[in-house]
Structures are given as C-alpha cells and as structure tokens.
C-alpha cells in the first residue's frame, strides 16, 4: 500500500506565526512548568548526551517502578509511533486498529509500513492496536481498553499523551494489564510542546522476547538532545509532579468556564471529555470562514475535519483572558465589526 502523500495536520503555530490565543493544541495552559524551565536553562548544549542515556533511563524506570530494559527512548511520540509500526510490520503484523477519531499519525504510520488500517473496534489478535485515553479530539475514554485485558496476545499500545492532564474520573496507565505498551510524551503536561522527547514502556514479555531491543535498535543515534534529556529528567522530579498536581484544579475551573462560553456561542459540546480539551459542533453556517476570521484576530481553533468530524472544532482549555478574546472575535465575525 502506498503511503499517503498529504501532509499531516496539526494545531499550533502556522504560516501566520504563533497565535495569541491558541486553543488548537492541548498543552497545559498553566505552563510552562518553572521547574522544567530551570532545568532547560542548565542543559549542557556544548556536548553530546550519553548515547545510552544511562542515567535518564534509570530515572524513568524508577519513576514508573519498572525494570530499566523496559524503557525505550524516542525523539517524540510521533517518531515512536512510526518506529513501533515499523517493528510490528517487520514482525509479521499486517493490520492496524486505530480509533475512529484519533491522532492521524497512527493511520499514517500504518499506511507507510503497509498495514491495512481499520477503525476500532476489530477483534484481531494479530493486529497492532492503538488507543489513547483521554483520547483526542473528544477527550473521553477509549472504547478499546476494556477488552484489552482479555487479549494478551495482541500488539496493544496506549498513547498516554494526555494521561497526566486527566481532569475527571478514575483511570490511567496504572490500571493497564501488564502486556500493554505505554507511550509517554510529558511535554504537553509541562506546557513545553516545543521540546521534543518521549519514551515507551515495553511489557516485560517484549523485553524477554527481544521486541523492545528491536525497537531500540531502529532508533538513530542520540534521538534526544540536551533539552529533551533535561525535560525528561525534570519530569520525574517530585517538585515537577507537585506543580502538575496544583495546575489541575485551575484547569478544571477554566474548563467549566469555557464550556459555558461554548453554550453562549451556540456550540453544542460533545459529551465525555475527561481532559483539558473537548470538541464542539459549530453553529449552522459557521465553518472555514469563521475559523479564518478568528485566526486573523489571533484566535486559533483546531478544525476536526482531519479527525473525521467535519463542522467540529477541538478547543484546548485556556485562561479567562483567552476565552474572552474568543468571544470578542466570534462576536466581531457575526456582527461585522
């Protein structure tokens, strides 16, 4: 199967630069984390990191209470998605199961590596299964996860990008069965998405069977630079985790305010969001012209058409000043002022 030639769609800065009020990404709006900023300022950019990342790997393993060989470092979550897909394909996997509405790199990587891609659910123990919880763009629970415990033979990877930003309900990677892979990218939780670094936690069986080592062997040398090393070292520090925990009540309040704003704008919000973002349906007659007009006034929303949800937008939770800017820009569009 030929890989898709279209460029992936993402939120964040674009050809117009950095939006003043960027609802299009899901980074922690209380950030950047000051502990991590201090660590980045002290990062030694004058030399290579340890090519084996010995101290970093040990610190991440201790943080998650797993054996060190289970940690596989990655340049980013997106890079690791492609590398996992490659290892799965080279291991004989021929199909990938992805969320019906989810991050495009799951399907993009599957297509590049010749995997037939199916939307979840698919009862196929020979497939590569992707899940994310809280899931983008809807922010809710992933319907696949409850059935994973009964199928330990499948390739199953949980993208934990938003797990640290879960605002409601029990759950999390700690409840996963032991045969599931975990993919962690803490830059969103720390409000530092410009620093690229991630890691996977392999199941113990993947270490014993050599799969984790094959994934590690496919990495280029030094996949993480000095800034990424500093970010991941900072991530496991108690001070950083305490800062993150203190931001969650603030994000909950901002989210409640933002949900009320969407109600005033006439945008029904899709139910079930557990995270610091949610998806809303634009009012009839709104669409690309509205989004372009908002962007011209420094307000950017994430068009959900690439997620298979045309007419919808995903909104990361932002502070009251940004919410007011959205309201003013929306009013200006509709009133012609």
C-alpha positions as CSV (number, residue, x, y, z in Angstrom):
1,X,0.0,0.0,0.0
2,X,1.4,3.4,-0.9
3,X,1.8,5.9,1.9
4,X,-0.4,8.9,1.9
5,X,1.3,11.9,0.3
6,X,-0.7,14.6,2.1
7,X,1.0,16.5,4.9
8,X,-0.3,15.7,8.4
9,X,-2.5,18.3,10.1
10,X,-1.6,19.7,13.5
11,X,-2.6,22.6,15.7
12,X,-0.2,25.3,17.0
13,X,1.8,27.9,15.0
14,X,1.3,28.1,11.3
15,X,2.2,30.3,8.3
16,X,0.8,33.3,10.2
17,X,3.1,32.7,13.2
18,X,2.2,32.0,16.8
19,X,-1.5,32.6,17.6
20,X,-2.0,35.0,20.5
21,X,-4.8,32.7,21.9
22,X,-4.1,29.1,20.8
23,X,-7.0,26.8,21.5
24,X,-5.7,24.4,18.8
25,X,-3.2,22.5,21.0
26,X,-3.7,20.6,24.2
27,X,-0.7,21.8,26.2
28,X,-1.2,22.6,29.9
29,X,-2.2,26.3,29.8
30,X,-0.8,26.8,33.3
31,X,2.7,26.1,32.0
32,X,5.4,26.2,31.2
33,X,6.5,24.4,34.4
34,X,9.0,26.6,36.2
35,X,11.0,23.5,37.5
36,X,11.5,22.3,33.9
37,X,12.3,25.8,32.6
38,X,15.1,26.0,35.2
39,X,16.4,22.5,34.1
40,X,16.3,23.6,30.4
41,X,18.3,26.7,31.3
42,X,21.0,24.5,32.8
43,X,21.1,21.9,29.9
44,X,24.6,21.5,28.5
45,X,24.3,22.0,24.8
46,X,28.1,22.0,24.2
47,X,28.4,18.2,24.0
48,X,26.6,15.0,23.1
49,X,24.4,13.3,25.6
50,X,25.4,9.9,26.8
51,X,24.5,7.8,23.8
52,X,23.0,5.1,26.1
53,X,21.1,7.7,28.2
54,X,22.0,5.6,31.2
55,X,21.1,7.9,34.0
56,X,17.9,9.1,32.2
57,X,16.7,5.6,31.5
58,X,17.3,4.6,35.1
59,X,15.4,7.6,36.4
60,X,12.4,6.9,34.2
61,X,12.4,3.3,35.2
62,X,12.5,4.2,38.9
63,X,9.7,6.7,38.4
64,X,7.4,4.1,36.8
65,X,8.7,1.3,39.1
66,X,9.7,-0.9,36.2
67,X,12.9,-2.7,35.2
68,X,15.3,-0.4,33.2
69,X,15.3,-2.5,30.0
70,X,11.6,-1.8,29.6
71,X,12.3,1.9,28.9
72,X,12.8,2.8,25.2
73,X,13.6,6.4,24.5
74,X,12.2,8.3,21.5
75,X,12.7,11.6,19.8
76,X,8.9,12.3,20.2
77,X,5.7,10.3,20.5
78,X,5.1,10.8,16.7
79,X,8.6,9.3,16.0
80,X,7.9,6.4,18.3
81,X,4.5,5.7,16.6
82,X,6.3,5.3,13.3
83,X,9.0,3.1,14.9
84,X,6.6,0.8,16.7
85,X,4.6,0.5,13.4
86,X,7.8,-0.5,11.7
87,X,8.7,-3.1,14.2
88,X,5.2,-4.6,14.2
89,X,5.2,-4.8,10.4
90,X,8.7,-6.4,10.3
91,X,7.4,-8.9,12.9
92,X,4.6,-10.1,10.6
93,X,1.7,-7.8,11.6
94,X,-0.5,-6.9,8.6
95,X,-3.3,-4.9,10.2
96,X,-3.6,-1.8,12.5
97,X,-6.6,-0.9,14.5
98,X,-6.9,2.8,15.2
99,X,-9.5,5.0,17.0
100,X,-12.4,6.0,14.7
101,X,-11.5,9.6,15.6
102,X,-7.9,9.9,16.7
103,X,-4.4,11.2,16.1
104,X,-3.6,10.9,12.4
105,X,-0.1,9.5,12.8
106,X,-1.5,6.1,13.9
107,X,-3.0,5.6,10.5
108,X,-0.3,7.5,8.6
109,X,2.4,5.2,10.1
110,X,0.3,2.1,9.4
111,X,0.0,3.1,5.7
112,X,3.7,3.9,5.4
113,X,4.5,0.4,6.7
114,X,2.0,-1.4,4.5
115,X,-0.5,-2.2,7.3
116,X,-4.2,-2.4,6.4
117,X,-5.8,0.2,8.7
118,X,-9.2,-0.4,10.3
119,X,-11.2,1.8,12.7
120,X,-11.8,0.3,16.1
121,X,-13.2,-2.0,17.2
122,X,-11.7,-5.0,15.4
123,X,-11.4,-8.4,17.1
124,X,-8.0,-9.3,15.8
125,X,-5.2,-10.5,18.0
126,X,-2.7,-10.3,15.1
127,X,-3.2,-6.6,14.6
128,X,-1.4,-3.6,16.0
129,X,-3.9,-1.8,18.3
130,X,-3.7,1.9,19.1
131,X,-5.6,3.6,21.9
132,X,-5.4,6.9,23.7
133,X,-7.0,7.9,27.0
134,X,-8.1,10.6,27.4
135,X,-8.5,10.4,23.6
136,X,-8.0,13.3,21.2
137,X,-10.1,15.0,19.9
138,X,-13.1,14.1,22.1
139,X,-11.2,13.9,25.4
140,X,-13.0,10.8,26.5
141,X,-12.4,7.2,27.4
142,X,-11.1,4.8,24.7
143,X,-13.7,2.1,23.9
144,X,-10.9,-0.4,23.1
145,X,-9.3,-0.5,26.5
146,X,-11.8,-2.6,28.5
147,X,-11.3,-5.5,26.1
148,X,-7.5,-5.4,26.1
149,X,-7.1,-7.4,29.3
150,X,-8.7,-10.5,27.8
151,X,-6.4,-10.5,24.8
152,X,-2.8,-10.6,25.9
153,X,-1.5,-11.9,22.5
154,X,-2.2,-8.7,20.6
155,X,0.1,-5.8,19.9
156,X,-1.5,-3.1,22.1
157,X,-0.1,0.4,22.6
158,X,-1.7,3.1,24.8
159,X,-0.8,6.6,24.0
160,X,-0.5,8.3,27.4
161,X,0.0,11.8,26.0
162,X,-3.0,13.2,28.0
163,X,-3.0,10.9,30.9
164,X,-1.3,13.5,33.2
165,X,-3.9,16.0,32.2
166,X,-6.9,13.9,33.1
167,X,-9.3,16.1,35.0
168,X,-12.2,13.8,35.7
169,X,-12.8,10.2,36.7
170,X,-10.6,7.3,37.7
171,X,-8.3,5.6,35.3
172,X,-4.8,5.9,34.0
173,X,-2.0,3.7,32.9
174,X,-1.7,2.2,36.4
175,X,-4.8,0.2,35.6
176,X,-3.5,-1.3,32.4
177,X,-2.9,-5.1,32.0
178,X,0.9,-5.9,32.0
179,X,1.0,-6.9,28.3
180,X,0.2,-3.3,27.1
181,X,2.8,-0.9,25.8
182,X,2.7,2.6,27.1
183,X,3.9,5.7,25.2
184,X,4.6,8.8,27.2
185,X,5.3,12.4,26.0
186,X,5.3,14.7,29.0
187,X,5.9,18.0,27.1
188,X,2.1,18.6,26.9
189,X,1.6,18.2,30.6
190,X,4.6,20.6,31.3
191,X,3.4,23.2,28.8
192,X,6.5,22.8,26.7
193,X,5.5,21.2,23.4
194,X,8.4,22.8,21.6
195,X,10.8,20.5,23.5
196,X,10.6,17.1,21.8
197,X,11.3,14.0,23.8
198,X,9.3,10.8,24.7
199,X,9.6,7.2,25.8
200,X,7.9,3.9,25.6
201,X,7.4,1.4,28.4
202,X,7.6,-2.1,27.0
203,X,5.8,-5.0,28.5
204,X,8.2,-7.4,30.3
205,X,7.4,-10.1,27.7
206,X,8.6,-7.7,25.0
207,X,11.9,-7.4,26.7
208,X,12.3,-11.2,27.1
209,X,11.3,-11.8,23.5
210,X,13.6,-9.2,22.1
211,X,10.9,-6.8,20.7
212,X,12.0,-3.9,22.9
213,X,15.5,-4.3,21.8
214,X,14.4,-4.3,18.1
215,X,12.5,-1.1,18.8
216,X,15.6,0.4,20.4
217,X,17.9,-0.7,17.6
218,X,15.8,1.1,15.0
219,X,16.5,4.4,16.7
220,X,19.1,6.8,15.2
221,X,22.0,7.7,17.4
222,X,21.2,10.4,20.0
223,X,17.4,10.6,19.3
224,X,17.1,13.1,22.2
225,X,19.2,16.2,22.5
226,X,20.2,18.1,25.6
227,X,16.9,19.9,26.0
228,X,14.9,16.7,25.8
229,X,17.1,15.0,28.3
230,X,16.6,17.9,30.7
231,X,12.8,17.8,30.2
232,X,12.6,14.1,30.9
233,X,14.8,14.3,33.9
234,X,12.7,17.1,35.2
235,X,9.5,15.2,34.6
236,X,10.3,12.6,37.2
237,X,11.2,15.1,40.0
238,X,8.8,15.4,42.9
239,X,8.7,19.2,42.5
240,X,7.5,18.8,38.9
241,X,4.8,16.4,39.8
242,X,3.6,18.6,42.7
243,X,3.4,21.6,40.2
244,X,1.4,19.5,37.8
245,X,-1.0,18.4,40.5
246,X,-1.5,22.0,41.6
247,X,-2.5,23.0,38.0
248,X,-5.3,20.5,37.6
249,X,-7.9,22.4,39.8
250,X,-7.2,25.5,37.9
251,X,-7.7,23.7,34.6
252,X,-11.0,22.3,35.9
253,X,-12.3,25.8,36.6
254,X,-11.2,27.2,33.3
255,X,-12.8,24.2,31.5
256,X,-16.1,24.8,33.3
257,X,-16.0,28.5,32.2
258,X,-15.1,27.5,28.7
259,X,-17.9,25.0,28.4
260,X,-20.3,27.8,29.4
261,X,-18.8,30.1,26.8
262,X,-19.5,27.4,24.1
263,X,-23.1,27.3,25.3
264,X,-23.4,31.1,24.8
265,X,-21.8,30.8,21.3
266,X,-24.4,28.1,20.4
267,X,-21.8,25.4,20.0
268,X,-23.0,22.0,21.4
269,X,-20.2,20.2,23.2
270,X,-19.7,16.5,22.5
271,X,-20.1,14.7,25.9
272,X,-17.5,12.6,27.7
273,X,-14.4,14.8,27.9
274,X,-12.1,13.8,30.8
275,X,-9.2,16.1,29.8
276,X,-8.1,19.7,29.4
277,X,-9.8,19.8,25.9
278,X,-13.1,19.0,24.3
279,X,-14.8,19.0,20.9
280,X,-17.7,21.3,20.0
281,X,-20.0,21.5,17.0
282,X,-20.1,24.8,15.2
283,X,-23.4,26.5,14.7
284,X,-25.1,26.1,11.3
285,X,-23.4,28.3,8.7
286,X,-20.2,28.5,10.5
287,X,-17.1,26.7,9.3
288,X,-13.9,27.6,7.5
289,X,-14.8,31.3,7.0
290,X,-15.3,31.6,10.8
291,X,-12.1,29.8,11.6
292,X,-10.2,32.0,9.2
293,X,-11.7,35.2,10.6
294,X,-10.9,34.1,14.2
295,X,-7.3,33.2,13.2
296,X,-6.9,36.7,11.6
297,X,-7.7,38.1,15.1
298,X,-5.2,35.9,16.8
299,X,-7.5,33.1,17.9
300,X,-6.9,29.6,16.6
301,X,-9.2,26.6,17.0
302,X,-8.4,23.1,15.7
303,X,-10.6,22.1,12.8
304,X,-11.7,18.5,13.4
305,X,-12.2,17.6,9.7
306,X,-9.0,15.6,9.7
307,X,-10.3,13.6,12.6
308,X,-13.3,12.6,10.6
309,X,-15.5,15.2,12.3
310,X,-16.3,18.0,9.8
311,X,-18.0,21.0,11.2
312,X,-16.5,20.4,14.7
313,X,-13.6,22.1,16.5
314,X,-11.4,21.0,19.3
315,X,-10.6,23.5,22.0
316,X,-7.8,23.2,24.4
317,X,-8.7,24.8,27.8
318,X,-7.2,28.3,28.1
319,X,-7.3,31.1,30.7
320,X,-10.2,33.6,31.0
321,X,-8.4,36.3,29.0
322,X,-8.2,33.9,26.0
323,X,-11.8,32.9,26.4
324,X,-12.8,36.5,26.3
325,X,-10.7,37.0,23.2
326,X,-12.5,34.1,21.5
327,X,-15.9,35.6,22.5
328,X,-14.9,39.1,21.1
329,X,-13.6,37.6,17.8
330,X,-16.7,35.5,17.4
331,X,-18.9,38.5,18.0
332,X,-16.9,40.6,15.6
333,X,-17.4,38.0,12.9
334,X,-21.1,37.8,13.3
335,X,-21.7,41.5,13.7
336,X,-19.3,42.6,11.0
337,X,-17.3,44.8,13.4
